[in-house]
Every structure is written in C-alpha cells, then in structure tokens.
Amino acid sequence: MMSTIPGPTSHSYISQRLRLHYVDWGNPEAPPLILQHGGRDHCRSWDWVAEELRHDWHVICPDFRGHGDSAWSPDGDYSITTLTYDFAQLVHSLGYDQVTIIAHSMGGFVTTRFVGLYPEKVRKFVNIEGLGNSAAFAAEREAQPIGERLRDWIERRRAAAGRTPRRYPTLEAAYARMKEENTYLTDEHARQLTIHAASRNEDGTYSWKFDPYLNLWAPTDLSHAQMEELWRAVTPPTLVFHGAESFMTNPASDGRLALLPNARLIEYDKAGHWLHHDQFDRFMADTRAFLAEPL
C-alpha cells in the first residue's frame, strides 16, 4: 500500500542551459541519497524505494534530460558523457560533499562514471543492472568501421526527426503497454508508473514523456579500455544487482565485476532487468543491509 505520508516536492536545477527536474522526499537533515532512474523511465519509478528509505535518508530522485518532467535537449544530445555532466551538476547544485547513490540501468552507466571520476564524493554505491557494456559487446561495436557507424547514426537520427511520439487513446491503453513491457509488475506498480510516465496530448490521447531521440545511442563514446580505467577507480563500497532473467549479461561472468576494487554482486532468480520492482522486498532487505554496513 502507498504511504499516507505526503509525497515528494518538485524542484529544478540548471545544467548546460537546460532546466532539469528532481523530486525531494524531505528529511533534509539526514544523509543524502540520490536515486537515479534508467533510460525511458522517470524519477517517480522510485516511489516505493523512496518511501522505505525516506525516514533515514534525504532522498533525491532526478529526471534525466529528455525524461519525466525535465526539458528535452534541443539538439537531441543524450550521450552518456552529457548525462554524466548533468548528474555531476546535480550533486554540485545540491551542495553536498558526499552522497550515496542507487542507480538502475542507464542511470547506472552514468553514475558508475561519476563514481569513477569522483570517488571521494560517494559514500556507497548501489548499481542495478547498469555497469556499462561488457568487453564482448564493446569489441563488436568498436570493430565496426567509424565511417559506417557514423553514416548509420546519421540515417537513424534523420528517421527519428520525422517520428512523432506514439499516442494511446486512453491512459488504460498506456497502462496495458506498461504491463506488456514487464510482466512481473503488479497492477498497482504498473498504474503508478504509467500515471507519471505519460502526459495528455491536446487531442486527449496520451504519449510517453520521454524524447524519441533517446532511442539513438551516440556514435562515439569512451573506448572499452577507457571505461575499464574508470571502473578501477570506483573505490567506494559497491553493491551490484543482476536479474537472472535479464537481457543483460552477468557482470561476474563477463569480467566487469572483477574490475571494481570494492564490489560484490547479488543475483536474483525470477527477476529481470527491473529487479527492484520484480523482487521488491528482497531488494529492499539487501539494500538496507548494505547501506547499514560500517565503512
């Protein structure tokens, strides 16, 4: 059941001339905890986690640019480097010397880089299905000739420019799509996620809030060797979660986990990429225990 305690308040900050949104769950005297969502998601997907942790932590949940109630990037720039800057700017704007981070999927890609860049600013780090690409995936991408990669990106970007967001006739239809995407979601979770993920169009239909340009990965990024360099700098205590039924590979099996100097992994059966929804009670117990461990 949802708590009767008042929900979060909305705020904004400026990063690279964009107004970006975050919600604050109160308790400002408590240590800060940032919950960062993944791609095509939004800050309110953390509501159940935030309600559990808000009494012991000052919980902040940001919307990435192009997601939720944050502004869309005018040039469609959603590279991991750009998002990493936005996250660093959030921490700077909040004025904290040190934060704890829980992040999922693309949010994990971004915050892993932040932790590697500024390990002294992070007390503990919880990464859910979001370390970044495996060596095998990176090798396949880097083997593609750069000209071919850039031409493909240009064509896909041009196609995206002419694409309009999908419209659903009712909020119920959008909810059905949410359930189809993740069959582990309870009806309550799916409805709550849909309410905050969709906005109403002028003609009465509903569309997802995220920018369609998010479906385009940047044609260039850090090399895998450079990414490994950042992984080795992730020195704060780190807990990595993996869903056994996820489309992503197990970081213990593909070698990524071994590069993190102070990390351990927990794998959940009967859970996919959104394991913090799929196995919520277990996830909360494991996360609480990790956060309570002395440094």
C-alpha positions in Angstrom: 0.0 0.0 0.0 1.2 3.5 -0.7 2.0 5.6 2.4 -0.3 8.3 3.7 2.8 10.5 4.4 2.9 13.4 1.9 4.7 12.6 -1.3 7.8 14.4 -2.7 8.1 18.0 -3.7 9.2 19.0 -7.2 12.3 21.1 -7.8 14.6 22.0 -10.7 18.2 22.9 -11.4 20.0 24.2 -14.5 22.6 22.1 -16.4 24.0 23.1 -19.7 21.2 25.6 -20.1 18.5 23.1 -19.6 16.0 23.1 -16.7 16.1 19.6 -15.2 13.6 18.2 -12.7 14.0 16.3 -9.5 11.8 15.4 -6.5 12.8 15.7 -2.9 11.3 13.4 -0.3 12.1 15.6 2.6 14.2 14.9 5.8 16.9 17.3 4.8 18.9 16.8 8.0 19.5 13.1 7.1 22.4 12.0 4.9 21.7 12.5 1.2 20.7 9.5 -1.1 20.3 10.0 -4.8 18.1 7.5 -6.7 18.8 7.7 -10.5 16.4 6.1 -12.9 17.3 4.4 -16.2 16.5 5.0 -19.9 12.9 6.0 -20.9 12.0 5.9 -17.2 11.3 8.7 -14.7 12.0 9.8 -11.2 8.7 8.5 -9.7 9.6 4.9 -10.6 11.5 5.1 -7.3 8.4 5.9 -5.2 8.3 2.6 -3.4 12.0 2.6 -2.6 11.9 6.2 -1.6 9.0 5.7 0.8 11.0 2.9 2.5 14.2 4.9 2.9 12.9 8.5 3.4 13.0 8.2 7.2 16.7 7.5 7.4 17.9 9.4 4.3 17.3 12.7 2.5 16.1 11.1 -0.8 16.5 12.9 -4.1 15.3 11.5 -7.3 16.2 13.3 -10.5 14.8 13.1 -14.0 17.4 12.8 -16.7 17.2 15.4 -19.5 14.5 14.2 -22.0 12.8 12.1 -19.3 9.9 12.7 -17.0 9.4 16.4 -16.3 12.9 17.5 -17.3 13.4 19.5 -20.5 14.2 17.8 -23.8 17.6 18.5 -25.3 17.1 20.9 -28.2 19.9 19.1 -30.2 18.8 15.6 -29.1 22.1 15.1 -27.2 21.7 12.2 -24.8 25.2 10.8 -24.8 26.4 9.2 -21.6 29.0 11.9 -21.3 26.4 14.6 -21.4 24.2 12.8 -18.8 27.3 12.4 -16.6 27.8 16.1 -16.6 24.1 16.7 -15.7 24.5 14.3 -12.8 27.7 15.9 -11.6 25.9 19.3 -11.8 23.0 18.0 -9.7 25.5 16.9 -6.9 27.2 20.3 -7.2 23.9 22.2 -7.1 22.7 20.3 -4.0 25.9 21.4 -2.3 26.8 18.0 -0.7 30.4 17.0 -0.1 29.4 13.3 -0.3 26.3 11.4 -1.4 25.1 7.8 -1.5 23.8 6.6 -4.9 21.3 3.9 -6.0 21.0 3.7 -9.8 19.4 1.5 -12.4 20.3 0.6 -16.0 21.3 3.7 -18.0 21.3 5.5 -14.7 24.0 3.0 -13.6 26.0 3.7 -16.7 26.1 7.4 -15.9 26.7 7.1 -12.1 29.4 4.5 -12.5 31.3 7.0 -14.5 30.6 9.7 -11.9 31.8 7.5 -9.1 35.0 6.6 -11.1 35.6 10.3 -11.6 34.8 11.5 -8.1 35.1 8.5 -5.7 35.7 10.8 -2.8 32.2 12.3 -3.3 30.4 8.9 -2.9 29.9 7.1 0.4 28.3 4.0 -1.1 27.1 2.9 -4.5 24.3 0.5 -5.4 24.2 -0.4 -9.1 21.2 -2.3 -10.5 21.9 -3.8 -14.0 23.9 -0.7 -15.0 27.7 -1.1 -15.1 28.0 -0.5 -18.8 28.9 -2.6 -21.8 30.7 -5.9 -21.5 34.1 -6.4 -23.3 32.4 -8.6 -25.9 29.7 -6.0 -26.7 32.3 -3.2 -26.8 34.6 -5.2 -29.1 31.8 -5.8 -31.5 30.9 -2.1 -31.6 34.5 -0.9 -31.9 35.1 -3.4 -34.7 32.6 -1.5 -36.9 34.4 1.0 -39.1 33.9 4.5 -37.9 32.6 5.7 -41.2 29.9 3.0 -41.3 29.0 3.7 -37.7 28.6 7.5 -38.3 26.6 7.0 -41.5 24.3 4.6 -39.7 23.8 7.1 -36.9 23.0 9.9 -39.4 20.4 7.9 -41.1 18.8 6.7 -37.9 18.8 10.3 -36.5 17.2 11.6 -39.6 14.5 9.0 -39.3 13.9 9.8 -35.7 13.5 13.5 -36.5 10.4 12.6 -38.6 8.9 10.3 -36.0 6.1 11.5 -33.7 5.6 10.1 -30.2 3.2 7.1 -30.1 -0.3 8.1 -29.0 -2.5 5.9 -26.8 -6.3 6.6 -26.9 -6.6 6.2 -23.1 -4.4 6.0 -20.0 -5.6 2.5 -19.7 -4.1 1.6 -23.1 -0.8 3.1 -22.0 -1.0 1.0 -18.8 -1.6 -2.1 -20.8 1.6 -1.4 -22.7 3.5 -0.9 -19.4 2.3 -4.3 -18.2 3.3 -5.9 -21.6 6.8 -4.5 -21.2 7.3 -6.0 -17.8 5.0 -8.9 -16.8 6.5 -9.0 -13.3 4.9 -5.6 -12.4 2.0 -5.7 -10.1 -1.1 -3.9 -11.3 -0.5 -1.2 -8.6 3.1 -0.6 -9.7 2.2 -0.6 -13.4 -0.6 2.0 -12.9 1.6 4.3 -10.7 4.4 4.1 -13.2 2.1 4.9 -16.1 0.5 7.9 -14.4 3.9 9.6 -14.0 5.3 8.3 -17.3 2.6 9.7 -19.7 1.2 13.1 -20.5 -2.0 14.1 -22.1 -1.9 15.5 -25.6 -4.1 18.3 -26.9 -6.4 15.8 -28.7 -7.0 13.9 -25.5 -4.6 11.0 -26.3 -1.6 10.1 -24.1 2.1 9.8 -25.0 5.1 8.8 -23.0 7.0 11.8 -21.7 10.5 10.7 -22.9 12.1 12.2 -26.0 12.0 9.9 -29.0 15.7 10.8 -29.7 16.6 8.7 -26.6 16.4 5.6 -28.8 19.6 6.7 -30.6 22.9 5.9 -29.0 25.7 8.3 -29.6 28.0 7.1 -32.5 31.2 7.6 -30.4 31.9 7.2 -26.7 34.7 6.2 -24.4 36.7 3.1 -25.6 36.3 0.0 -23.5 39.9 0.5 -22.2 38.9 3.9 -21.0 35.8 2.6 -19.4 37.8 -0.1 -17.6 40.1 2.7 -16.3 37.1 4.4 -14.7 35.7 1.1 -13.3 39.1 0.5 -11.5 38.6 4.0 -9.9 35.2 3.0 -8.4 36.7 2.6 -4.9 33.6 3.3 -2.6 31.8 0.2 -1.3 29.7 -1.0 -4.2 26.8 -3.5 -4.4 25.9 -4.7 -7.9 22.5 -6.4 -8.6 21.7 -8.7 -11.6 18.5 -10.3 -12.6 18.9 -13.9 -13.8 16.2 -13.4 -16.4 17.6 -10.0 -17.7 18.7 -9.4 -21.2 21.9 -8.1 -19.8 24.9 -10.4 -19.1 26.0 -11.3 -15.6 28.9 -8.9 -14.7 30.6 -11.6 -12.6 30.6 -13.9 -15.6 31.7 -11.4 -18.3 34.6 -9.9 -16.2 33.2 -6.5 -15.4 32.7 -7.1 -11.7 36.4 -8.1 -11.2 37.5 -4.6 -12.3 35.7 -2.9 -9.5 38.0 -2.8 -6.5 35.4 -2.9 -3.7 32.3 -4.5 -5.1 30.2 -7.6 -4.7 27.3 -9.0 -6.7 23.8 -10.3 -5.8 21.8 -12.2 -8.5 18.1 -12.6 -8.2 16.2 -15.6 -9.6 12.7 -14.8 -11.1 13.8 -11.3 -11.8 14.6 -9.4 -15.0 16.1 -6.0 -15.8 13.8 -4.2 -13.4 14.6 -6.4 -10.4 14.0 -3.7 -7.8 10.3 -3.9 -9.0 10.3 -7.7 -9.6 11.7 -8.7 -6.2 11.0 -5.5 -4.2 11.0 -6.9 -0.6 14.2 -8.9 -1.2 15.8 -5.9 -2.9 14.9 -3.6 0.0 16.3 -6.0 2.6 19.6 -6.4 0.8 19.9 -2.7 0.1 19.1 -1.7 3.7 21.7 -4.2 5.0 24.4 -2.9 2.6 23.7 0.8 3.4 23.9 0.0 7.2 27.2 -1.7 7.0 30.0 0.3 8.6 32.6 1.8 6.2 
